[in-house]
Amino acid sequence: MIGDGSGASGLAGSLRERGALLLARGAGAATRWLRRGGGTALPGLVATALAPALLEELGRLPGHGSVTVTGTNGKTTTAHLLSAAARAAGLQPLANHSGSNLERGIVSAFVAAMTAGGRLPVAFRRLGVFEVDEAALPGVLPRLRPRAALFLNLFRDQLDRYGEVDSLAEGWWGALEGDASGLTLVLNADDPSIARLAGAAGGEVVTFGVEDCDVALAGVEHAADARFCDCGALYAYDAVFIGHLGHWRCDACGRRRETPAVSARAVELLADGVRFELALPGETLAVALPLAGLHSVYNALAAAAGAHALGLPVTAIAHALEGAGPAFGRQERFRVYDRDVRLLLAKNPAGMNELLRTLVTPAPPGPVLHLLAVLNDGVADGRDVSWIYDADLELLQGRAATIVVSGTRADELALRLVLAGLEPALVEPHLASALERAIELTPPGARLDVLATYTAMVELREALANRTGVAPYWGAAS
């Protein structure tokens, strides 16, 4: 059910917490005035340093509670779609829409939405929609105390920071097993690592997944990250969709994928979007989503399942999926010199492989591709870039007309492309120069697709927004 709007409208905490809020607001304003960022992290960092228990106080303010969204891929887009469903239902989402997903980012979202007096305007209509970093979730969940927690997928990503995927899964299990709040779990039935979390649930479980086997791959990808069941046996698959996501089973112990409550059927993958039937309990909707790729279907399913778990009406879900544009840096488009420039975030093997398949849809004689590929190794990207050797760049053979390579690890990416049988037109480590040359090499009227790791995507998005007059990502209201 939708919450009753009974959350508090202002901080009831100590003068210390109120003072922390005021100083955090000042830090955010200074950051924006100095053009050193959008104030999406520093205010929360200041506030929590001064008042470590602030998140617990803030978490009780939204009248309709909150929902967390976590997983390796798709957090920002799923939270974006879920926020759109909340707005369509007449609620006012409070979200860390820029993707600042550590505790500091969540607190910063509250700081930006609150008054200097420590009150949250229209608190009775507020629903918190927070994407949460995979490693941060165990610490955030018991303090924020959301109504629902949505788990998307678990892929290998930033191994130098996260460690193996099993350690993340165990951290999630521990946080859920100790929860006594009746938290509703929204789980991807197609990911065996996510589906097993149902065993730690103390409340309701809502599952989602793809039912259309016509869009399955020929077999399990070599980049798959969940190969073995808890019993030690190898998973078998009746259908594989992305990485290790699919219709899985263990023939040794009998554990298997369950039929999901929310599913996608009759999926059509198009060059610039997807069409599918969204099956909800008791109702089926025809959806035309203006986002390309099977991963977009998964994000839409997750958002629909989360909205259903929160009691949002079906009409709001349909409106959100049909009308919502791309999230920050995820298939965003910019018009530059009579060319379309599309930003695509690629940060791990499973995500890159799905984007590559999206780029080569439809099959030849589909349009030729013009690409800017950027590989950075900043802290937010992960220092270890060896994952590019598990990305199936060979899919671009015969389809890429021009490829410009850039980033702090441009040489490594260029070598990987050569090994894939592809010849970069230019290797230019300086990102601004690479963008200019990539645009010049793209014919007027054509599209330049930019595949970039996180820090490169942020820098490119800023540059493109400045030159096209698009609002900066922190300009959107909470």
N, C-alpha and C positions, 0 to 999 in steps of 0.2 A: 504494500500500500504506500501511497504518497504520505510523507510525514504530516503531522498535525500542525506544523508551524509553531511549535511550542518552545523553540530555542530562545535563549536569552539574547537581548539586543545589544548588550554592552559588557565590557570587562567588569567582573566583580572582584578582581584581584587586588593586590597591594599597590601602594604608590610606586613601588619598584617596577611593577609590570606596566603601569601607566606611563611612567617615565621612559621605560624601554621602548614603548610604542612611539612616543613623541620623538625620541632620538632616532629611531628607525625611519620615521617619516622624513626627518631632516636629511638623513643619509641618502634616502632615495631621491629626494628633490635635488640634492647636490650632485648626485651621480648624473642625473638627466641634464642638469644645467651645464655641467662641465662636459657633456657629451662623451662620458666614459662608459656608457651602457644605459640600460633601461631601468635600473633599479630592481631587477628581478631576483637578485640574490643578496646584495649587500644589506638592505634593510633587515632581512631575516637573520643574517649573520650578526648584526649589531644587537637586534632585539633578543635573540636567544643567548648571546654572550652575557647580557645584563640580567635576563630573566629566564633561566633555563627551563622553567616549567610553563612557559607561555603557551606552547602548543596545546597543552591540555585545556587551558582556559579558552583559547580561540576555537578549539574543536567543538565546543558546545554552543557556539553562537548561531550557526545556520539553522533556521527553523525546520528545515527538511533534512537535517543531517548532512552526511557527506558520503561519497563513494571514492574509493581509490582505484587507480588503473595501473597495473604493473605488468612487466614482461620485457623480453629483449627487444622485439620489434613491434611498432604500431601504437605505442603509448599515446603520443601526441595526437595522432589522427583519431584514435578511438575516443579519447577524452574530448576532442573537438566535436565529434559527431554526437556524443552523449550530452554535451553542453547544449548543442542545437536542439536536441529532443527536449531537454528541460525548458528551454526558452519557448518552444512550441507548445509546451504544456502550461505555460503561464508562470513558470518559475524564473528566478534570476540566478543563474549559476555564478558561483565564485570559483575561479579556476586559475591555475598557474599555466596560462595558455601559451607562454613562451617556451615551455619545456624545461624550466628550471625546477628540477624534480627531487632535490634533496630537501631536508627539513627546512633549510633556510629559504628555499624557493616557495614552499607552501606558506610559511609565515609571512614572506614578502607579499604574497597574494592577498593575505588578510590585511596587512598593513596598508596596501594600496587602496583597499576597499573601505577602510574604516575612517571615521572622523578623528580630528585631533583630540576629541574628548573621550575616545575609546569606545565609540558606539558603531555598530554595523547597520547602516541604513537598510530599510526594508528587510530586516532579518527574518521576518515571518515568511518571506517568499524565497529565501536563499537556499540553494542546494550546493554544497561543496563538491566540485568535481576535480580531483587532484591526481595527476599522473605522479607516480612515485618510482624512484630509482630502485632497481632490483635489489641491490645490496642494502639500501636504506630502509626497505619496507619493514623488516623485523623490529626496528627501533621506532618507526613511525606509527605502525598499526595500533599497538596498545595505548598510545598516548592520544592519537587523533580520535580513536574509537568510531570509525565510520559505520554506517548502516550496511554497506555492502563493499566487498573487495573483489575486483575483476582481475583475473589472471589470463594473459593473452597467449604466451608461448615462452619457451626457454631454449635459447640457442647459444652457442659459443660466441662470446663477445668480450673484448677487452680482458683477455686472460691474465694480463699482467696486473689487473686491478681486482677482478672478481674471483679469479681462480677457476676451477672446473665447475661446470654447470651443476654437478651433484651437490657442491657446497652451498650454492644458492638455494637449491630445492630444499635442502635440510634446514636452512635458516627460515624459509617460509613455513615449513611444516612445524617447526618449533614455535613460531609466533602464533600460528593458527591453533595448535594443540592446546596452548595455554590460554586461549581466548574463551571467556565465559559470557560474552555480551550477546550471543545469539546472532552473530554476524552472518549475513547471507553471502555465500561464495558464488561467483559467476566464473565458470571454468571452461576452457577450451577442451572439448571431448576428444579432439583429434590429436592432441599432444599428450602422449602417455605420461610425461613428467608433470604436466598440469593436472591431468585427470586424477592422478593418485592423491591429490590434495583433498579430494572429497572425503578421504578417510580421516582427516583431521578436523572436519567440520563439526561445529556444535549447533549450527542452525541450518537454514534452507540452502540447497544447492541448485543452481540453474546452469545448465550446460548448453554449449553452442558448437556447431560444426558444419562441415560441407557434406551434403548427401549425394551430390552429382558426380558420379565416377567418370563421366565423359571428359572432365577437365583434369583427370589424374595424369601423373607422369608415367613414363615407361617402367620405372622402378625406383628404389630408394637411392637418393643422391649420395655420393661419396662424402659430402659435407654434412650428412645427417649427424645429429648430436645425441640422440636417445636411441641406442641400438639394443640395449639389454634390459630385460625385465628385472624387478626386484629379486626374483628367484634365481637370476643369473643366466637364464636362457635368452636366446636372440629373439627379438620381436619378428613376427611375420606380418605381412601387409596384404590386404585385398585391394587397397588403393593408396597411392601416395600423392600428396598435393604440393607441399612445400617442405623441403628438408625431410624431417621425420614426422611431419603432420600428415595424418591420413587415417584410414580404417585399419587399425592395428589389433594384434592379438598375440597372446603368448600361448603356444601349444603345449608348453610344459606344465604351467600351473592353472591355466584356464582364464587368466585375467584378460579382458578384452575391452575395446571401445564400446561404450553404451550409446544407444540412440539418443541424440541430443534433443533437448526441449525446444531449442531455437535453431533452425537450419536453413541452408541455402540449397535450392533445387533449380534445375533448368538454367544453369549458369552460362552466360554468353560473354566471352572475353573479347572486347572491342579495342580498337586502337586508342581511343580516348575515354574509355569508360567501361562499365560492366552492367549487364542486365541479369537479374535473377529473381526467382520466387523466394520470398522470405516467409518461412513457415514459423508462426508463433503458436502457442497453445490455443487452439480453437479458431485460428484465423490465418489466412495466407494472403500476402500482399505481393503485387508485381512492383519491383524496384528497378529504377534506372539510375545508377549511381554515377555521377560525373567524375569518377576517379578510376584510373586504369589499374589492371592487374588483379590476380587472385588474392594477393595480400590485402587489397582494398575490400574484397568480399569478406575476408576474415575480420577486418576492422569494423565493417558495418554490422556483421553478425554480433560481434562483441558488444558494440554500442547498443544494438537492439535488445540483446539479452540483458545488459545492465539496466536499460530503461524499463524492460519488463519486470525485472527483479525489484525495481524501485516503485512499481505501480504506475508508471507513466502511461497515458492512453496510447492505443495503437495509432491513432491519427497523428499524434505528435511524433512518433517514431517514423512514420512514413514521410511526414513533412521534412524532418531533419535529414533523412537519407537522400531525398530527392533534391533538396535545396542547398545543402551545405557545400561550400567550396573547400578547397584544400586547406590543411593546417599549415602553420609556419614552416616553410622550406620543404614541404612534402607535396610535390607536384604543383607547386605554385608556378604561375606563368607571368612573364613580363614581356612587354613589347618594346624592342630596341632596334632602331634602324630598319624597320619593316621586316624584322625577324621575330619569331616567338622564341623566348628562352624559358625552358622548363627546368626547375630545380628538382633533383632527386637525391635523397639522402641514402647513401650506401655505406654501411659501417661493419658488416660482417658477412661471412660466406652465404648464409641462407638468404639474407636480405638482398645482397648483390645478385645472386642467381635469379631471384624472383623478378628483380628489376630488369635484368637482361632478357628474361623471357617476355616481359611486358614490352620491352623495346622492339623485339622482333615479331610482335603480333600486330597485324596479321602476317602470315607466312608470305614469302615471295610470290608474286611480284609486288610486295608491299613497298612503302616508301623507303628510300635510302636514309641512312642516319648520319647526322653531324653531331659529334660528341666533344665535350670537354670533360676529361676524367681527372679528378684531383684526389691525391692521397696525402693526407697530413698525419703526423704522429704526435699531436699534442696530447695532453693528459686526458682531455675529454674524448679523444679518438682512440686511445690505447697506443702505447709505445710499440707494441709488437705488431708489425704489419704483415707477418707471414701468411695471414689469412687470405691474402689475394691469390695465393696458389691453390686454394680450394674454391675460388670463384670461377665459374665456367665461362670465361671471357671468349672462349672459342665459339660461343653462340653468335658472336658478332661477325664471324667470317662471311664475306659476301654481302653484308648489309651496311657496313660502316664506310661512308665515303670519305669522311675526314675525322681524325681523332687528334685533339690537342691534349697534351698531358702536362699537369702542373702539380704543385704542392711541395711540401718539405721533403717528401720521399718520391719525387717525380721520377727519378732514375729507376727506382725499383719497379714502379708501375709500368714504365716504358719497357723494361726488360720483360715483365710478365706478359705484356701485350705482344711483344715480338715472339715469345715462346708460344703464344696462342695463334701465331700465324697472321698477326695484324701489324701494320706499319704505321706508327704515329706520324702525323704530318709535322709535328713540332713538339719539342720538349722544352717548356718554359717554366722554371720553378716560380717565377714571380707571378702571383695570382692575377693581379690587375692586368698585366700585359698579356697573360694567357687568355683571359676573358676577351680582350679586344681582338686578338688574333683569331680566336675561335669564332667570334661573331663575323669577322671579315671573311673567313673561309666558308661560312654558311650562306648559301645563295639567298637573295631577297625573296621573301614569301615562304621560305622554309623554316624549319624549327631546329634550334640548337638544344640538345639535351645535355644537362650537366649532371654527371655522377660525382658526388662529393662526399667525403667524410664530414663529420659534424662541424669541426672548427672551420673548415673551408666553406661549408654550406652557409654558416653564419656570416662569414666575411663577404661571400658572394651575394648573399641575400641583401646585406646592407648596401653594397655597391649598386646593385640593380634597383633597389628601392629608391636610393638617392637620385639616380639618373632618370627614373620614370615617374617620380612623384608619388609612389606608393607609401603608405604610412609605415613607420618603423614598427617592428613587431611588438614593442611595448606600448604602442599607442592605443591598442584595443582596450575597451573597458572590461573590468572584471564582472 
